[in-house]
Amino acid sequence: MKPLRKSFMLILSVAVIVCTFGFVSSPKGITDDISAAIRTGNAKELAKFFNSSIDVSIPGYEGIYSKVQAEQIMKDFFAKQVPKSFTIIHQGASKDGSQYSIGNYTTEKQTFRTYFLLKKTGEKFLLQQLRFEVEE
């Protein structure tokens, strides 16, 4: 009976470890954190999820920027376009494992369609692309 109990405990331990690492690498929590940073207009918090370079497209800026440059661009954007709300309206994944979210970023005067793309880099998901487009 003891060998069977030992095997069961080993299998249970391995299952717990696999599940734990599966949740750690999951982008769900990251998407929530990114959404919170956008909702509050917190560029510093948002930049924690930037890859070393990131494709940014917002009114007045379009290109690939370093993490530091992109943080400053977003800081300026949030200062000029103070958030009233941010809501995710659609999420999905591509065949390569990338995760994307589409949302609406609302300010006092206008709404922006927002899109961000997360790609797995090493063991973490990081922002590769961030877009804010004026809704007409």
N, C-alpha and C positions, 0 to 999 in steps of 0.2 A: 504494500500500500504506500510506503514511503516514496519509492521511485515515481509512482504515478502522481503523487502530490507535488513532488519536486518538479516534474515535467509541467504540470499545470501552472505552478507558480512562475516558472521560467517563461512559458508561453504568455501568461498574463502580463508579466513585466515587459516583455518585448512589445506586446500590443499597446500597452500604455505609452511606452517610449515612442513608438511609431505614430500614434495618434497625437501625442504632444508635439512632435516635430512637424507633423502635418499642419497643425493649427498655427504654429509659430511662423511657418513660411506662407501661410494663407494671406492673400491680399485684402480679405474682408476687413480686418481691423485697421489696416493701413488706409483703406478707402474711407473708413469712418473718420480717421484722424486727419486725412487730407481735406475731407468735407468740412470738418470743424474749423480747420485753419482758414479755409476759403470763406466760410460763413462769418468768421470773426475778423477777416481781413488781416490775418497774422502772417506776414511774409516770412518771418524768422522761423516760425513753426512749420510752415509749408516747405521751406527750403531743406528741412531735415530729410525730406523724402526725394529730393532732386538727385539725379545721377550726376556724375562729374560734369557732364554737359547735357543740356536739355533744349529741346526745340520749343520755343515760346512764340506764340502768336497772339498779340493783343493790339488794340488800336495804337498805332504809332511805333510798334516794335514787331518785327518778324525775323526770326533767325535762330541759329543755334548759339547758345550762350553758355558760359561757364556757370557753375553753381552760384558763385558769388555775384556775377553780373545779373543772373536771373533773379536772385533774391532782391537785389536793388530795384530791378525793373518792376517786380511785383509789389514791392514796398511803395513805390511811386504810384502804381496803378491803384492800389487799395486806398492810398491817401486821396486820390482824385475821384475815385469811384467807390465811395464808402458803402460797404455792404449793408443791405437791409435784410436780405435773406439769401440762402442758397439751398437748393433742393436737387437731389439726384432724381432723374426721371427714367433713366435706363442704364443698365450695366450689362456687360457681356465679356466674352473671352474669344480669342482667336485660336486657331489650330496650334500655333507655336507656344501657347500658354500665356500670352500677353493678356492683360485685363484692361478694360476700358470702362469709363463712366461718362455719361452725358447728363448735364444738369442745367438749371437756370440760376444765374447769379443776378439778383435784383438790387438795384440802387434806388435812390429817391427819384431819379429822372428816367432811368432806362433799365432794360433787361438784356443780359448777355447770355447767349447759348455757350455753355462751358463744356469742354471736352478734355479729359486727361487719360493718358495711356501709361500703364505700369508694365514694366518688363522685369523679369527675374534676372538679377545680376548677382552671381554667386549664390548665396543663400537667402537674399532679400529681394523683395520687389521694390523697384525705384521708379520715380517719374521720369519718363523719356520725353513726353510731349504734354504741353499745357496750352490750351486755346481758349480765348474769350472773344466771341464774335457778337457784335451788336445785332439784336433781334429787330427786324423791321416790321 
